[in-house]
Structure formats: C-alpha cells, structure tokens
Amino acid sequence: MAEYYAKFRRGYPSQVFDALEEAFELSEADVVLDVGCGTGQLALPFASRVRSVVGMDPEPDMLRLARDAADAQGIRNATWMLGADTDVPALRALMGERSLALTVIGQALHWMQHDELFRAVSPLLRRGGGIAVISNGMPLWLQDSAWARALRGCLEGWLGTTLEASCGTSSHDRRRYAQALESAGFVDVREMVVEYSGELSFAQLFGGVCSAIPADQLPGPDDRAVFAERIRQALPADERFTEHVRVSTLVGQVGNVDA
C-alpha cells in the first residue's frame, strides 16, 4: 500500500501552499508539523518555505518512503517521526510550547480522533499560527462520472461491502471539522478551495485505488493482476478517466496566545 501511495497518490496544488504561507506568515524561522504525513505529499513541498518540517505517521513504511523522497529531492530540513495523532500531546515536552507555526493534516483526519487532536495541537502553536485540515478530492469511486460509478460497483463486488465513506471530503465532514475547530478555541475558521480537472491513465487509476485500500484488504501480489483486469473490464471501454478534484483547505488560527 505504501508504495502505491508514494507513486500514485495525487499531490496538492501549489496554490494551497501559497495560501497557507500567506495566511500564517510562514518564514524561514518556522516549523511545520504534518500529522498523518504518509509519504510526504504535504510535508515535502513545505520544506523550501520554512526552517523545518516534521512528518509524523504511524506506518513505518510510509515514513521510509517519505525519507527516500526527501533524500531524492535533496531535502535536508525534514524530520520523520513514528507516531499517531494520540502521540501529539507528547510533543509539548519534546519541542516546547508555541514551537510550531502550522500543523497540517491531509486526507487522513477520518482515521483520527479530531476533537482531541485539535485541542492537543493548540498549545504547540505560536502567536499567529494555526491549523489546516486539507481534503484532496473525493475518492475515485465516489466521483460523478460513469467510470467512477462502474469502479464503485466493481470494488463493492470484490470487497463484499458498500463503499460510502467520503474520507473527510464531504460538505458534512467539512462543517463538522469546522465546528470542532471552533470548539477547540481556534478563531477565524474558514475554508479555501482550489478546483481543477485532470485525466488519469488506467495505471494511475488502478494505483490510486490500491493506495486507498487498507493493507489487509488489498489483494496480494499474486492476485493483483486479476484484480486489475477485473477493474479494467468493468470500466467503460471508450471513456476517458477524467476526474474533477476539489481541494478544500479548512484553516483556523490559534486563539488566546499570551504575548
């Protein structure tokens, strides 16, 4: 799963990083924490904008590939930590209060206890700093197209379950996260949106699917070709795989920071 994630999980538009740099006045003196960093799709692009980035993830394979990507790009100001959202409170003793300019959570918050995480992050943030919860488009099988509906039917048949979870990308999820941020004391909570369309090859579509399936449900190497062919046969033969991506960045600024 981690290898598929590193190779096929879509990155984030540069406008997202530009907007966050401006919103939180990021500088070369700042540190950014990426909780649930995966293979570095958010953490690595921040490296050139701040003094240091810290990527935290509970999966060793994700961190190994993130470190490899950093090395390949010549990035030397990224630190990788094995840990889950429940380990964030321990960072207060390790890094000190008000040590972060920004905490980002990409498309991983649906795996976390977001209420507790938001409260744990707040003491770590400097004056003017904040949090960004970023969703990177609906899962491929929930998009509004004939190929996406065919993909969903195929996956539900293969996995033997109904696929309804939006992975934190629905409007309901975004409202729920916004309310939780406000309840945790964050102020000026608002949403910034970037939308774009792109065309996927079948390899990219299949890789994206594999990157999203939990490791214990992903077909083994010997069955993967059969799985790919099952999907290929289910998809419309004459249709391009065009996806429409809505990147939502929900931001909140830390409140009640002493001078």
Phi and psi in degrees as GROMACS dihedral restraints (atoms count N, CA, C in turn):
[ dihedral_restraints ]
;  ai    aj    ak    al  type     phi  dphi    fc
    3     4     5     6     1   -61.2    20    10
    4     5     6     7     1   -39.5    20    10
    6     7     8     9     1   -64.2    20    10
    7     8     9    10     1   -42.0    20    10
    9    10    11    12     1   -63.5    20    10
   10    11    12    13     1   -40.1    20    10
   12    13    14    15     1   -60.4    20    10
   13    14    15    16     1   -46.7    20    10
   15    16    17    18     1   -64.2    20    10
   16    17    18    19     1   -37.9    20    10
   18    19    20    21     1   -87.3    20    10
   19    20    21    22     1   -34.4    20    10
   21    22    23    24     1  -118.7    20    10
   22    23    24    25     1   -14.6    20    10
   24    25    26    27     1   -67.9    20    10
   25    26    27    28     1   128.0    20    10
   27    28    29    30     1   -63.9    20    10
   28    29    30    31     1   143.8    20    10
   30    31    32    33     1   -81.8    20    10
   31    32    33    34     1  -171.1    20    10
   33    34    35    36     1  -112.0    20    10
   34    35    36    37     1   140.7    20    10
   36    37    38    39     1   -61.8    20    10
   37    38    39    40     1   149.2    20    10
   39    40    41    42     1   -61.2    20    10
   40    41    42    43     1   -26.4    20    10
   42    43    44    45     1   -60.6    20    10
   43    44    45    46     1   -30.0    20    10
   45    46    47    48     1   -64.6    20    10
   46    47    48    49     1   -46.1    20    10
   48    49    50    51     1   -68.9    20    10
   49    50    51    52     1   -38.6    20    10
   51    52    53    54     1   -60.9    20    10
   52    53    54    55     1   -44.8    20    10
   54    55    56    57     1   -65.8    20    10
   55    56    57    58     1   -39.1    20    10
   57    58    59    60     1   -71.6    20    10
   58    59    60    61     1   -37.2    20    10
   60    61    62    63     1   -61.0    20    10
   61    62    63    64     1   -41.1    20    10
   63    64    65    66     1   -72.8    20    10
   64    65    66    67     1   -44.7    20    10
   66    67    68    69     1   -61.6    20    10
   67    68    69    70     1   -36.2    20    10
   69    70    71    72     1  -112.3    20    10
   70    71    72    73     1    11.9    20    10
   72    73    74    75     1    48.9    20    10
   73    74    75    76     1    52.0    20    10
   75    76    77    78     1   -68.1    20    10
   76    77    78    79     1   145.1    20    10
   78    79    80    81     1  -143.5    20    10
   79    80    81    82     1   179.0    20    10
   81    82    83    84     1   -70.3    20    10
   82    83    84    85     1    -2.6    20    10
   84    85    86    87     1   -93.8    20    10
   85    86    87    88     1    -4.5    20    10
   87    88    89    90     1   -99.0    20    10
   88    89    90    91     1   159.8    20    10
   90    91    92    93     1  -121.7    20    10
   91    92    93    94     1   135.3    20    10
   93    94    95    96     1  -116.1    20    10
   94    95    96    97     1   133.9    20    10
   96    97    98    99     1  -107.5    20    10
   97    98    99   100     1   130.3    20    10
   99   100   101   102     1  -112.5    20    10
  100   101   102   103     1   109.2    20    10
  102   103   104   105     1   -92.0    20    10
  103   104   105   106     1   126.8    20    10
  105   106   107   108     1    73.1    20    10
  106   107   108   109     1    49.0    20    10
  108   109   110   111     1   -71.7    20    10
  109   110   111   112     1   -15.3    20    10
  111   112   113   114     1    59.0    20    10
  112   113   114   115     1  -132.3    20    10
  114   115   116   117     1   -98.7    20    10
  115   116   117   118     1    16.7    20    10
  117   118   119   120     1    99.4    20    10
  118   119   120   121     1    16.8    20    10
  120   121   122   123     1   -60.8    20    10
  121   122   123   124     1   -29.7    20    10
  123   124   125   126     1   -96.7    20    10
  124   125   126   127     1   -44.5    20    10
  126   127   128   129     1   -61.9    20    10
  127   128   129   130     1   -46.2    20    10
  129   130   131   132     1   -64.6    20    10
  130   131   132   133     1   -42.5    20    10
  132   133   134   135     1   -65.4    20    10
  133   134   135   136     1   -20.3    20    10
  135   136   137   138     1   -75.7    20    10
  136   137   138   139     1   -19.9    20    10
  138   139   140   141     1   -58.3    20    10
  139   140   141   142     1   -36.4    20    10
  141   142   143   144     1   -79.0    20    10
  142   143   144   145     1    -6.8    20    10
  144   145   146   147     1  -103.6    20    10
  145   146   147   148     1   -14.4    20    10
  147   148   149   150     1  -138.1    20    10
  148   149   150   151     1   175.4    20    10
  150   151   152   153     1   -69.0    20    10
  151   152   153   154     1   -41.3    20    10
  153   154   155   156     1  -156.1    20    10
  154   155   156   157     1   148.2    20    10
  156   157   158   159     1  -120.9    20    10
  157   158   159   160     1   143.7    20    10
  159   160   161   162     1  -121.1    20    10
  160   161   162   163     1   119.5    20    10
  162   163   164   165     1  -104.1    20    10
  163   164   165   166     1   127.7    20    10
  165   166   167   168     1  -121.8    20    10
  166   167   168   169     1   131.7    20    10
  168   169   170   171     1  -153.8    20    10
  169   170   171   172     1   146.5    20    10
  171   172   173   174     1   -82.3    20    10
  172   173   174   175     1    -3.2    20    10
  174   175   176   177     1  -107.4    20    10
  175   176   177   178     1   113.9    20    10
  177   178   179   180     1   -57.3    20    10
  178   179   180   181     1   -37.4    20    10
  180   181   182   183     1   -64.5    20    10
  181   182   183   184     1   -37.0    20    10
  183   184   185   186     1   -61.5    20    10
  184   185   186   187     1   -46.2    20    10
  186   187   188   189     1   -66.0    20    10
  187   188   189   190     1   -37.1    20    10
  189   190   191   192     1   -61.1    20    10
  190   191   192   193     1   -44.0    20    10
  192   193   194   195     1   -73.2    20    10
  193   194   195   196     1   -32.0    20    10
  195   196   197   198     1   -64.1    20    10
  196   197   198   199     1   -43.3    20    10
  198   199   200   201     1   -63.7    20    10
  199   200   201   202     1   -41.3    20    10
  201   202   203   204     1   -61.0    20    10
  202   203   204   205     1   -42.5    20    10
  204   205   206   207     1   -64.8    20    10
  205   206   207   208     1   -40.3    20    10
  207   208   209   210     1   -62.1    20    10
  208   209   210   211     1   -44.3    20    10
  210   211   212   213     1   -61.9    20    10
  211   212   213   214     1   -43.0    20    10
  213   214   215   216     1   -64.1    20    10
  214   215   216   217     1   -30.3    20    10
  216   217   218   219     1   -92.5    20    10
  217   218   219   220     1     0.2    20    10
  219   220   221   222     1    71.5    20    10
  220   221   222   223     1    25.8    20    10
  222   223   224   225     1   -87.5    20    10
  223   224   225   226     1   122.6    20    10
  225   226   227   228     1  -114.7    20    10
  226   227   228   229     1    -0.6    20    10
  228   229   230   231     1  -111.7    20    10
  229   230   231   232     1    30.5    20    10
  231   232   233   234     1  -113.9    20    10
  232   233   234   235     1   134.1    20    10
  234   235   236   237     1  -118.2    20    10
  235   236   237   238     1   138.7    20    10
  237   238   239   240     1  -117.2    20    10
  238   239   240   241     1   128.7    20    10
  240   241   242   243     1  -125.6    20    10
  241   242   243   244     1   132.4    20    10
  243   244   245   246     1   -80.0    20    10
  244   245   246   247     1   117.5    20    10
  246   247   248   249     1   176.7    20    10
  247   248   249   250     1   156.8    20    10
  249   250   251   252     1  -105.3    20    10
  250   251   252   253     1   179.6    20    10
  252   253   254   255     1   -59.5    20    10
  253   254   255   256     1   -30.1    20    10
  255   256   257   258     1   -70.9    20    10
  256   257   258   259     1   -11.9    20    10
  258   259   260   261     1   -91.4    20    10
  259   260   261   262     1    -7.1    20    10
  261   262   263   264     1   -58.7    20    10
  262   263   264   265     1   -40.2    20    10
  264   265   266   267     1   -55.7    20    10
  265   266   267   268     1   -30.1    20    10
  267   268   269   270     1   -67.2    20    10
  268   269   270   271     1   -19.3    20    10
  270   271   272   273     1   -68.1    20    10
  271   272   273   274     1   -20.6    20    10
  273   274   275   276     1   -61.4    20    10
  274   275   276   277     1   -41.2    20    10
  276   277   278   279     1   -74.6    20    10
  277   278   279   280     1   -34.2    20    10
  279   280   281   282     1   -76.1    20    10
  280   281   282   283     1   -45.8    20    10
  282   283   284   285     1  -104.2    20    10
  283   284   285   286     1   -24.0    20    10
  285   286   287   288     1    94.9    20    10
  286   287   288   289     1   151.5    20    10
  288   289   290   291     1   -66.0    20    10
  289   290   291   292     1   150.1    20    10
  291   292   293   294     1    58.9    20    10
  292   293   294   295     1    31.4    20    10
  294   295   296   297     1   -92.1    20    10
  295   296   297   298     1   -11.4    20    10
  297   298   299   300     1  -111.8    20    10
  298   299   300   301     1   145.7    20    10
  300   301   302   303     1   -89.1    20    10
  301   302   303   304     1   -33.1    20    10
  303   304   305   306     1  -155.3    20    10
  304   305   306   307     1   138.7    20    10
  306   307   308   309     1  -116.0    20    10
  307   308   309   310     1   129.4    20    10
  309   310   311   312     1  -117.2    20    10
  310   311   312   313     1   144.6    20    10
  312   313   314   315     1  -130.7    20    10
  313   314   315   316     1   116.5    20    10
  315   316   317   318     1   -81.7    20    10
  316   317   318   319     1  -150.4    20    10
  318   319   320   321     1   -76.8    20    10
  319   320   321   322     1    65.1    20    10
  321   322   323   324     1  -141.0    20    10
  322   323   324   325     1    -4.9    20    10
  324   325   326   327     1   -65.2    20    10
  325   326   327   328     1   -25.7    20    10
  327   328   329   330     1   -67.8    20    10
  328   329   330   331     1   -12.0    20    10
  330   331   332   333     1   -91.9    20    10
  331   332   333   334     1    -4.2    20    10
  333   334   335   336     1  -114.5    20    10
  334   335   336   337     1   165.0    20    10
  336   337   338   339     1   -88.1    20    10
  337   338   339   340     1    88.6    20    10
  339   340   341   342     1   -65.6    20    10
  340   341   342   343     1   -35.3    20    10
  342   343   344   345     1   -60.5    20    10
  343   344   345   346     1   -48.4    20    10
  345   346   347   348     1   -66.6    20    10
  346   347   348   349     1   -38.1    20    10
  348   349   350   351     1   -63.2    20    10
  349   350   351   352     1   -45.2    20    10
  351   352   353   354     1   -60.2    20    10
  352   353   354   355     1   -41.8    20    10
  354   355   356   357     1   -68.1    20    10
  355   356   357   358     1   -35.2    20    10
  357   358   359   360     1   -70.9    20    10
  358   359   360   361     1   -32.6    20    10
  360   361   362   363     1   -72.3    20    10
  361   362   363   364     1   -36.0    20    10
  363   364   365   366     1   -51.0    20    10
  364   365   366   367     1   -47.0    20    10
  366   367   368   369     1   -67.5    20    10
  367   368   369   370     1   -14.8    20    10
  369   370   371   372     1   -84.7    20    10
  370   371   372   373     1   -11.6    20    10
  372   373   374   375     1   -94.5    20    10
  373   374   375   376     1   136.1    20    10
  375   376   377   378     1   -73.8    20    10
  376   377   378   379     1   166.6    20    10
  378   379   380   381     1   -56.1    20    10
  379   380   381   382     1   132.5    20    10
  381   382   383   384     1    83.7    20    10
  382   383   384   385     1    -6.7    20    10
  384   385   386   387     1   -85.5    20    10
  385   386   387   388     1  -177.4    20    10
  387   388   389   390     1  -176.8    20    10
  388   389   390   391     1  -158.7    20    10
  390   391   392   393     1  -132.2    20    10
  391   392   393   394     1   148.0    20    10
  393   394   395   396     1  -134.3    20    10
  394   395   396   397     1   123.7    20    10
  396   397   398   399     1  -108.9    20    10
  397   398   399   400     1   114.4    20    10
  399   400   401   402     1  -115.9    20    10
  400   401   402   403     1   122.9    20    10
  402   403   404   405     1  -104.1    20    10
  403   404   405   406     1   140.4    20    10
  405   406   407   408     1  -117.1    20    10
  406   407   408   409     1    48.5    20    10
  408   409   410   411     1    93.6    20    10
  409   410   411   412     1   150.9    20    10
  411   412   413   414     1   -60.3    20    10
  412   413   414   415     1   148.7    20    10
  414   415   416   417     1   -52.9    20    10
  415   416   417   418     1   147.5    20    10
  417   418   419   420     1   -53.7    20    10
  418   419   420   421     1   -39.0    20    10
  420   421   422   423     1   -79.6    20    10
  421   422   423   424     1    -3.7    20    10
  423   424   425   426     1  -109.4    20    10
  424   425   426   427     1     4.9    20    10
  426   427   428   429     1   -76.4    20    10
  427   428   429   430     1   164.4    20    10
  429   430   431   432     1   -95.9    20    10
  430   431   432   433     1    79.2    20    10
  432   433   434   435     1  -156.8    20    10
  433   434   435   436     1   162.4    20    10
  435   436   437   438     1   -63.6    20    10
  436   437   438   439     1   -41.5    20    10
  438   439   440   441     1   -66.7    20    10
  439   440   441   442     1   -35.2    20    10
  441   442   443   444     1   -68.8    20    10
  442   443   444   445     1   -38.8    20    10
  444   445   446   447     1   -67.1    20    10
  445   446   447   448     1   -38.3    20    10
  447   448   449   450     1   -65.7    20    10
  448   449   450   451     1   -40.3    20    10
  450   451   452   453     1   -61.7    20    10
  451   452   453   454     1   -43.0    20    10
  453   454   455   456     1   -61.2    20    10
  454   455   456   457     1   -45.4    20    10
  456   457   458   459     1   -60.7    20    10
  457   458   459   460     1   -40.9    20    10
  459   460   461   462     1   -64.8    20    10
  460   461   462   463     1   -46.4    20    10
  462   463   464   465     1   -65.8    20    10
  463   464   465   466     1   -40.1    20    10
  465   466   467   468     1   -63.9    20    10
  466   467   468   469     1   -37.6    20    10
  468   469   470   471     1   -67.6    20    10
  469   470   471   472     1   -41.1    20    10
  471   472   473   474     1   -68.2    20    10
  472   473   474   475     1   -44.8    20    10
  474   475   476   477     1   -85.4    20    10
  475   476   477   478     1   -16.6    20    10
  477   478   479   480     1    70.5    20    10
  478   479   480   481     1    33.8    20    10
  480   481   482   483     1  -151.8    20    10
  481   482   483   484     1   159.5    20    10
  483   484   485   486     1   -85.9    20    10
  484   485   486   487     1   131.9    20    10
  486   487   488   489     1  -101.1    20    10
  487   488   489   490     1   103.2    20    10
  489   490   491   492     1  -123.5    20    10
  490   491   492   493     1   -22.5    20    10
  492   493   494   495     1   -63.3    20    10
  493   494   495   496     1   132.1    20    10
  495   496   497   498     1   -91.6    20    10
  496   497   498   499     1     0.0    20    10
  498   499   500   501     1    58.2    20    10
  499   500   501   502     1    37.7    20    10
  501   502   503   504     1    80.7    20    10
  502   503   504   505     1    12.9    20    10
  504   505   506   507     1  -100.8    20    10
  505   506   507   508     1   -12.1    20    10
  507   508   509   510     1   -74.2    20    10
  508   509   510   511     1   161.0    20    10
  510   511   512   513     1   -62.5    20    10
  511   512   513   514     1   -34.5    20    10
  513   514   515   516     1   -63.5    20    10
  514   515   516   517     1   -44.6    20    10
  516   517   518   519     1   -61.2    20    10
  517   518   519   520     1   -43.2    20    10
  519   520   521   522     1   -64.8    20    10
  520   521   522   523     1   -40.0    20    10
  522   523   524   525     1   -64.7    20    10
  523   524   525   526     1   -40.1    20    10
  525   526   527   528     1   -64.5    20    10
  526   527   528   529     1   -42.7    20    10
  528   529   530   531     1   -66.5    20    10
  529   530   531   532     1   -38.8    20    10
  531   532   533   534     1   -62.6    20    10
  532   533   534   535     1   -43.7    20    10
  534   535   536   537     1   -63.6    20    10
  535   536   537   538     1   -38.2    20    10
  537   538   539   540     1   -67.3    20    10
  538   539   540   541     1   -36.9    20    10
  540   541   542   543     1   -63.1    20    10
  541   542   543   544     1   -45.2    20    10
  543   544   545   546     1   -63.6    20    10
  544   545   546   547     1   -40.0    20    10
  546   547   548   549     1   -64.5    20    10
  547   548   549   550     1   -29.3    20    10
  549   550   551   552     1   -83.2    20    10
  550   551   552   553     1     1.5    20    10
  552   553   554   555     1    98.4    20    10
  553   554   555   556     1     4.9    20    10
  555   556   557   558     1   -77.5    20    10
  556   557   558   559     1   146.8    20    10
  558   559   560   561     1  -120.4    20    10
  559   560   561   562     1   167.3    20    10
  561   562   563   564     1    52.1    20    10
  562   563   564   565     1    43.0    20    10
  564   565   566   567     1   -72.5    20    10
  565   566   567   568     1   126.3    20    10
  567   568   569   570     1  -153.8    20    10
  568   569   570   571     1   166.3    20    10
  570   571   572   573     1  -115.5    20    10
  571   572   573   574     1   135.2    20    10
  573   574   575   576     1  -117.3    20    10
  574   575   576   577     1   134.6    20    10
  576   577   578   579     1  -125.4    20    10
  577   578   579   580     1   136.2    20    10
  579   580   581   582     1  -124.7    20    10
  580   581   582   583     1   131.9    20    10
  582   583   584   585     1  -125.3    20    10
  583   584   585   586     1   143.4    20    10
  585   586   587   588     1  -157.7    20    10
  586   587   588   589     1   166.6    20    10
  588   589   590   591     1  -123.2    20    10
  589   590   591   592     1   151.1    20    10
  591   592   593   594     1  -153.9    20    10
  592   593   594   595     1   160.5    20    10
  594   595   596   597     1  -108.7    20    10
  595   596   597   598     1   133.2    20    10
  597   598   599   600     1  -103.1    20    10
  598   599   600   601     1   142.5    20    10
  600   601   602   603     1   -78.7    20    10
  601   602   603   604     1   167.4    20    10
  603   604   605   606     1   -63.8    20    10
  604   605   606   607     1   -37.4    20    10
  606   607   608   609     1   -60.8    20    10
  607   608   609   610     1   -40.4    20    10
  609   610   611   612     1   -68.3    20    10
  610   611   612   613     1   -40.8    20    10
  612   613   614   615     1   -62.0    20    10
  613   614   615   616     1   -48.4    20    10
  615   616   617   618     1   -65.0    20    10
  616   617   618   619     1   -41.5    20    10
  618   619   620   621     1   -63.2    20    10
  619   620   621   622     1   -38.8    20    10
  621   622   623   624     1   -63.7    20    10
  622   623   624   625     1   -39.8    20    10
  624   625   626   627     1   -61.8    20    10
  625   626   627   628     1   -47.8    20    10
  627   628   629   630     1   -64.7    20    10
  628   629   630   631     1   -30.6    20    10
  630   631   632   633     1   -69.7    20    10
  631   632   633   634     1   -20.6    20    10
  633   634   635   636     1  -100.2    20    10
  634   635   636   637     1   -14.1    20    10
  636   637   638   639     1   -82.7    20    10
  637   638   639   640     1   128.9    20    10
  639   640   641   642     1   -52.9    20    10
  640   641   642   643     1   146.0    20    10
  642   643   644   645     1   -57.1    20    10
  643   644   645   646     1   -34.3    20    10
  645   646   647   648     1   -77.4    20    10
  646   647   648   649     1    -7.9    20    10
  648   649   650   651     1  -111.3    20    10
  649   650   651   652     1   -12.0    20    10
  651   652   653   654     1   -71.2    20    10
  652   653   654   655     1   128.6    20    10
  654   655   656   657     1   -55.8    20    10
  655   656   657   658     1   143.5    20    10
  657   658   659   660     1   -66.4    20    10
  658   659   660   661     1   167.6    20    10
  660   661   662   663     1   -53.4    20    10
  661   662   663   664     1   -37.1    20    10
  663   664   665   666     1   -71.3    20    10
  664   665   666   667     1   -22.5    20    10
  666   667   668   669     1  -102.9    20    10
  667   668   669   670     1    -1.8    20    10
  669   670   671   672     1   -70.6    20    10
  670   671   672   673     1   -35.3    20    10
  672   673   674   675     1   -65.4    20    10
  673   674   675   676     1   -38.8    20    10
  675   676   677   678     1   -64.4    20    10
  676   677   678   679     1   -41.8    20    10
  678   679   680   681     1   -60.9    20    10
  679   680   681   682     1   -44.8    20    10
  681   682   683   684     1   -63.1    20    10
  682   683   684   685     1   -42.6    20    10
  684   685   686   687     1   -67.4    20    10
  685   686   687   688     1   -36.1    20    10
  687   688   689   690     1   -59.9    20    10
  688   689   690   691     1   -43.9    20    10
  690   691   692   693     1   -66.8    20    10
  691   692   693   694     1   -45.3    20    10
  693   694   695   696     1   -57.1    20    10
  694   695   696   697     1   -44.4    20    10
  696   697   698   699     1   -68.0    20    10
  697   698   699   700     1   -26.9    20    10
  699   700   701   702     1   -79.1    20    10
  700   701   702   703     1   -22.6    20    10
  702   703   704   705     1   -83.9    20    10
  703   704   705   706     1   149.4    20    10
  705   706   707   708     1   -58.2    20    10
  706   707   708   709     1   130.3    20    10
  708   709   710   711     1   -70.9    20    10
  709   710   711   712     1   -28.3    20    10
  711   712   713   714     1  -108.3    20    10
  712   713   714   715     1    16.8    20    10
  714   715   716   717     1  -110.8    20    10
  715   716   717   718     1   137.2    20    10
  717   718   719   720     1   -76.7    20    10
  718   719   720   721     1   148.7    20    10
  720   721   722   723     1   -92.6    20    10
  721   722   723   724     1    76.9    20    10
  723   724   725   726     1   -91.6    20    10
  724   725   726   727     1   126.9    20    10
  726   727   728   729     1  -115.4    20    10
  727   728   729   730     1   146.6    20    10
  729   730   731   732     1  -111.7    20    10
  730   731   732   733     1   118.9    20    10
  732   733   734   735     1  -110.4    20    10
  733   734   735   736     1   126.6    20    10
  735   736   737   738     1  -112.3    20    10
  736   737   738   739     1   109.2    20    10
  738   739   740   741     1   -95.1    20    10
  739   740   741   742     1   114.0    20    10
  741   742   743   744     1  -107.1    20    10
  742   743   744   745     1   123.3    20    10
  744   745   746   747     1  -112.5    20    10
  745   746   747   748     1   109.1    20    10
  747   748   749   750     1   -95.6    20    10
  748   749   750   751     1   117.4    20    10
  750   751   752   753     1  -118.8    20    10
  751   752   753   754     1   151.0    20    10
  753   754   755   756     1  -146.7    20    10
  754   755   756   757     1   143.1    20    10
  756   757   758   759     1   -98.0    20    10
  757   758   759   760     1   141.4    20    10
  759   760   761   762     1   -65.2    20    10
  760   761   762   763     1   138.6    20    10
  762   763   764   765     1  -107.8    20    10
  763   764   765   766     1   164.9    20    10
  765   766   767   768     1    55.9    20    10
  766   767   768   769     1    47.9    20    10
  768   769   770   771     1   -96.0    20    10
  769   770   771   772     1   124.9    20    10
  771   772   773   774     1   -66.8    20    10
  772   773   774   775     1   148.9    20    10
